C-alpha cells in the first residue's frame, strides 16, 4: 500500500464528550486529551492531527529493520525512538518493535505540546500512555488482570515524579509474550522506555518447561512476527501458589535489575491473583488490591 493511500485513510475527530481527540489509522488507535485554555488545547489538537497521517507509512517503510535486533540506524524519528528505547536491554533479545506503541505515543505527545502552554496532556495508544505533566497531577489505573479487570490499583503522579510514560504487557495482551504474566505495568521516563521494559519483564515472569503452559511458535500465529519461531504463550493453566511465587520472583528480579540501571521508575506485576510492586515506597500505589482497573 502506498504512502498516499495510508495518508488518506487516517482519521481525526473529537469524541462526543468534546474533550478528547481520537486519532485512528490502520492498527494505530489513539485517545488524546490536553488540559489548559481552550485556545491552547485546540491548537495542540490541530498540531497532533496534522502530524498523525505520516506515522504509519513512515513506520511501514522501515519494518524490516524494526523487526530485527541489529542493523543500521533507521531514518524516521519514531523508528529512531524505538531503536533508542531498546538499546539499554541488549544483549538480551529485543527488537525495536517492543517499543512501537510507546514510541508512537511519545511522538504524538511531543508534537501536541510543541509551542503550547498546557497544564497536562496524555496520548493513550491502546494502554501504552505518554504523559505531559506541568502542573496538577494524574491518577493512573494499574491493571493486574486485563481480562477480569479485578485487583488493580491507582497511582497518583505529580510533576516532580518524572514519569513520562506508562505501558502494560502480558500474555493476554495485544502482542505475543514469551512469559506468563497476566499484566506487567511499568512507569518510566518515556512511554517507549516503559513499553520496552514491560515487554521484557513480562517475558521473564515464567515457568520454563512447565506442562501447565501452552506455547506456539510466534511465526505460526503471526508469520511476520519479530519473534520468529520463538515459542509464545497461548495458555496458562491453574498454578499452585509455589509456582506463582517462582514466576513472580523471576519477574521481580528482572524489574529490580532494570530499575537499578535506570531503565524504569516503577513496576507492578500480576499473576494468578498475586502481585508484586517494585517502587521506591509502597505508598506510591493506593488501594492496590481493592480498586478496579482503570
Order of alpha helices (4+ residues) and beta strands (2+ residues): alpha-beta-beta-beta-alpha-alpha-alpha-alpha-alpha-beta-beta-beta-beta-beta-beta-alpha-beta-alpha-beta-alpha-beta-beta-beta
